[in-house]
């Protein structure tokens, strides 16, 4: 059967992609951030999965305030790179896994989670920046990502947004779906977005290092308790865009210990401030 072997958590700040694409990774401002992912890139080479189930939020690329699903599953065979206003990033098209995506859709919907199924999607920085951080940018033209990707969008832009508890339970449903797939696949699940940041209003530029690191502590050791944190705490402590962190709970809910298995192994932890007025957090957890 397919199995989830690890979960990866990372911020998806758009300026990180720009720095990568413009060759700025060794500039003094950016070098400390990219140094924090050197271990991760080697870990990815040593632990390359067949498929990554990548949880992120669309940034008005496919969905606008006219139509925004709470949960949207990418079921296509490929996902083109979006033009977010300055041209598409120079990256390979993301290859999907329609068979596993269709199975996850069937299983998760039968577990009473309503999903929007997308047979055509473009992917923006919410998905491409994590890929670039973990894999480097494949050479273009002719390059390819080293695994297939199932994009999974979560609405964390327009209220009402899903609760942490709902996201955590959805992660558990996704694990059950993956484990009931009858192909032998190595699957990783990634949660992206956050950490503390606010892009507008009187608190624009807010970063809360203490709260962010406490979140990382609890995500590792007490995910079920963390899942009970209400929206208002995210907004108060981590800023209006800090609510993106509920997406990390989907990935954490899919880990084996949540279903009674052994605790995961922490392979890497990194935290850095600032990156374009945002706190960057990153974890790698391996199932045992």
N, C-alpha and C positions, 0 to 999 in steps of 0.2 A: 504494500500500500504506500501511498504518498505520506510524507512525514514532514513536520515543521522542525527544523534542526536548530534554528537560531532566530533571534529578533534583533533588529537594529533600530536605533532611535537617533534622529538628527534634526536639527533646524534646517530650513530650506530658504534662507535669506537670498533674495534675487541678486543682490550685489555680489554675492560669492560667485555666481555664475559669470557675471561680467568680469570680475577679477581674473578668473580662470581663462576666459576667452581672450582677454587682452594681455595675457602674460604678466600679470601683476602679482603673482603668488609669492615672490621673494621680496617685494617691497616691504619696508619696515612695518607698515600698518597691517598688512595681510599675512606676513610670514608666520607669526605665532599661531594664527588660526589654522593655516594649512598644515603646520607641523603637527597639530593635534590629530590629523587624519592620516599621518604616515603609517602608523601601526595598522589602521583600518584597511588601507589599501593592500598591504601585505596579507592581512587576515583574509580579505576577499579572494586574493589569488590562491590562498591555501584552502579556502572553504567555499569555492564557487558553487552556488546552487544551480539547479535546473531552472527554477522559477522563483521570482521575488513577487510576493503580494505586497504592493506598495500603497500604503494609506497616506493620502495627502488631501489638500483642498484646492479645488479649481479657483483661479483668480480671474473670474469674468472672461475666461477663454471659451468655455463651452456653455456656461450658464450665466445668466444675468439675474437681476432682481425681478425680471418678468417670469423666469422659470428657474427654480433652484431646488433640486432634490436633496433630501437629507442624506441618503446614501446612494451612490451610483457606481455600478460595477462595469469596468471596461471589458467587453466580451469580444472585441475585434481581433483580427490576426495581426494588425500593426497599428501603431499610433504615431502620426506625424508630429514633428516638433512645432509648437505654436509660435506665431509671430505676436509678441507681447508689446509691440509698438516700436521696436528698433530692429525688426527682422528676426527670423528664427535663429536660435543659437546654432552654431555649426556642429551639429551632433547627428549621429545616425538615427534613423527612424527606430522607435522602440518596438520590438517584436513581442506580440502577445501570445497567450496560450489559450485559445478559444475552448478547447475541450475541458481543461480544468476550470476555467471561468464559468462555463455552462453548468458544470457539476456543482460548483460552489453556489451558483445562483439557485439551482434546484434545491440543494440541501438547506441553505440558509433561509430561503423563503418558506420551506416546509417547517423550519424551526420558528416561524412566526416573525421574521424580520422582513419588512417590506423594502425591496431594493428596486432602484431604477436600472434597467439594463441598457447599456450603451454599445451599439454595434458600430459606432463611428465616434471617435474622440481625438482631439488634439491635446497634447500634454504640455504644460507650461513649467515654470521654474519650480513649482511645488514638487514635481516629480523629477525633473532633470537635474536640479542642483544636488539632491541626494545621490543620484547615480554618478554624477561627476566627482563628488567628494569621495565616494567609496571605490570608484573604479578608474579614476582619471578619465579624461576625454579621449575616446578612441580616435585614432588618426582618420582624417577625412581627406579626400573621399574614400569610400570603400571600407571604412571601419564598421565595427559592430559591437554592441554590448555583449558581455560574456554570458548572459542568461536571458531568459524570457521574463516579461513583466506583466502582471495583471494590475492595472491601475484601479484604485478604489477611492473615489471622492467622498468627502464628508463635508457637509455644510457647517462651517464655523464662521460664516460671514453675516448671514441674515438671521436674526432671531425670529422664532425659537430654534435653538441649536440642540443637538442631542446631549443628554446628560453623560457624565463620566460613567455612571453605573450602566447606562444603556450601551455605551461603547465597549465597556469591559465585558459585558455579557455577549455582545456581538463577536468579540474576539474569540470567546469560547465556542460560539457557533461555527465560526470559520475554522477553528482547529478540528472540530468534529467533521466538518465538510471535507477538509483536506485529507484527514485520516481514513475517510470512507471512499476515496478515489482509488480505482483499481490499477493504476500505473505506479511503478516504483520511481517516485520523484523526490528529490531533495528540494524542499521549499523553505525559503526564509520569509518572514513577515517584517515589514519595516513600518514604523510610525514616524511621521515627520511633522514639522512645524514648530512654532515656539522658538525660544523660551519666552521670558518676559519681554514684552515690548508694547508700545502704544504709538500709533502713527499719526494721531490727530488730537486736537483739543488741548486743554490746559495741562494735561499730563503727558504730552507728546515727548518721547524720549525716555519714558520711565523704564528703569531696569532694577530688578530686585534680586540681587545675587543670593541673599540668604534664603528667600522663598524658593528660588530655582533649585538650589542645591538640596533643600529639604524635599522638594518634589522628586529629585533623582534618588535620594535615599529611600523614600517610600515606594517609588516605582520598583526598586530592586527588592526591598524586604517586606513591604506591606501593600501590595497592589490592590487587594480587596478593600482595605481601609481607604486608600487614596481614591478609589473609584466613588466613594461617597461624598467627596468634596463638592459643594454646590457651585453653580456658575458664579455666584456673586463673589466667592473668594478668589476665583481666577481673575475676575475683572478688577477687584479691589487690589489684590496683591501683585498680579502679573501684568496688568494693563488690559486694554480692550482686546488686543490681539493675542494675549496670553491664553485665551480660551482654545487656541489651536492645540494645546497640550492634551486635550481629551482624546485626540487621535492616537497618541502614544498608548493610551489605555486599550485600544483595540489590539495593538500588537502584543501588549503585555498579557491580555486575557487569553491569547492563543498559546501561551507557553504551558509546558507540561505540568509544572508544579501547581498551577491553578486547578488542574483536574486531579490532584492527588499524587502527582509524580514528584521526583526529587527537585530540590531547588536548582535554578539555573546557575551556571558559572559566569561570573562577571569577567569578561575578557578585556574590556577597555572602558574607561570613563574619561570624559574630557568636558571642560567648561571654559568658555572664553568670553570676555567682554572688552571692547564692543566689536560688533560687525555691522556697520551701517545702522547704528543706534539700536541694536538688538543683542540680546544675550544668546550665545550659541551653546547648546548642550548636545551631548553625544554619548550613547551607550551601545555596547555590544553584549548581548546575553546569549549563551549557548545552552541548549537543552542537554540534560544528562540522561 
